[in-house]
Amino acid sequence: MTRMTREDLHDALKKLVLFNALDDRGLSALSAIVRLEEYQDSDTVIQQGSPANGVYILLEGTIKVSMKTSTGAIVVLDELSPGNVFGTLAAIDRKQRGANCIAMSSVVVGRIAMLDFQDLMYGSSALALGFQIVILRSIFQELRETNSQLSELSALPHLPIV
Amino acid sequence: MVGVSTIAESILDNPVFVGLSKTEAEELASHCDILVLPAGRAVFEQGSSSQSIFVLFKGTLNVSVRDMAGKEHLVGNIQKGDVFGEMGVLEAQTRSATTITAEDSVLLRIPGTSFTMMVKQGHPAIHRLLQWAIRKSCHRLRDLDSRLDVLFAQDKNTSK
């Protein structure tokens, strides 16, 4: 059981820059469909290869994102902190998860289940559009991360997102 | 000056806005303008404030970035039909690159303020635009991810 209430969730989302495309009504509507989940240190939140079960918002704690490459090596891709949205790409593609997400402390996440996610992605209400902006901006964030990792590894120039 | 109904026609011809009704296209058109630019003109410059989102109706743009030494590097291009400039507007950041017309080009300019207003209205045109932008960014992310995977596979420092 989680200690965070709906009101807490609304307030937590309101503080996140990523969610500023949503007004109070939008945040309340979103809070109503977000399922709160709690994990302990070292728990697996998302397992690479499992089917997508929605998108996640990290609300408390830290999560490590790692991937088993095609050669079998485990590489750490990212460390997520509160406010990060994750699990988006597989949810959009309705494919299996591309990476592992492991709790590095006790963690609270909000999960938007697949059906709710799809409703929001295909809708054109103000709430749906605001949510799509959140998702797009979370992808921008991932693009920036991946871009800087690529340039670190390959000495390639940073490719801008235009 | 290009009229609303002419802009609406061009909007409906664009794959981004496929399925939009004539009325919806006209509503979008009434908030936008059309830029007709000869080759060699900047649509926006790196470091400038991000005011608008664009759809390239005709032509090609070159995308370049300036390095610390002030030297311009061509890093890509924008093809007919593409949406661009949305990141600067959504992130409220300055432009991360310069875009210059590589040939005579026609663009739809959607001012950021109109975009925000139409988001609040829940306008279908914005839905189309966002779907396009999300698809484009996902495609890019997958591309970068696979390049990263290749690099990791080559990197001897990665742990088993």
Interface residues (C-beta under 8 A of the other chain):
Chain A: A21 D23 M67 T69 S70 T71 G72 A73 I74 V75 L77 L89 I92 D93 G98 M121 G123 S124 S125 A126 L127 A128 L129 G130 Q132 I133 I135 L136 R137 I139 F140 E142 L143 T146 N147 Q149 L150 L153 S154 P157 H158 L159 P160 I161 V162
Chain B: V63 V65 D67 H73 V75 G76 I78 F84 G85 E86 M87 L90 E91 R95 S96 A97 T99 V119 K120 Q121 G122 H123 P124 I126 H127 L130 Q131 A133 I134 S137 C138 R140 L141 R142 L144 D145 R147 L148 D149 L151 F152 A153 D155 T158 S159 K160
